[in-house]
C-alpha cells in the first residue's frame, strides 16, 4: 500500500473520530443543559431567564415553563434582562436561530448565555395557552 494512501486513510479516520467526538460532546452538553433547566424551573431563589425566540403563535402553542418570548425578528431590538450577569438559556425553532440570538447577547455583554437549541428537543414539562382558550 503506497504511503500516500495510508496517510489519506489515517487523515480520514482522524476526521471521522473528531466528528463523532463533537457530536457526542454536543449531545452531552444538551443533556446537561436540559437537566439544569429542569432543576431551575419553578425555583424563585435563582436569577435566570429562559428565552424563547420562536414566533408568538409557536410560543402560545407550547413552551418551557417560565419562558419569556422575544421572537427572533425582534431579538436584536429587545434584551431579555437588564442584569448582564443573569443566566440566560435561549431556545428557538432550531439550534441555528437560538445560537444566533445567544451569540448576539454574548457580544452585547451578557456573560452567562447558553444555546439550548430547538424546542423539539425539549423532553421536560410544557406550558401552553391552548388549554386556557379551549376552556372558555
Buried (B, 14 or more C-beta within 10 A) or exposed (E): EEEEEEEEEEEEEEEEEEEEEEEEEEEEBBEEBBEBBBEBBEEEEEEBBBBBBBBEEBBBBBBBBBBEBBBBEEBEEEBBBEEEEBBBBBBBBBBEBBBBBBEBBBEEEBEBBBBBBBBEBBEEEEBEEEEEEEEE
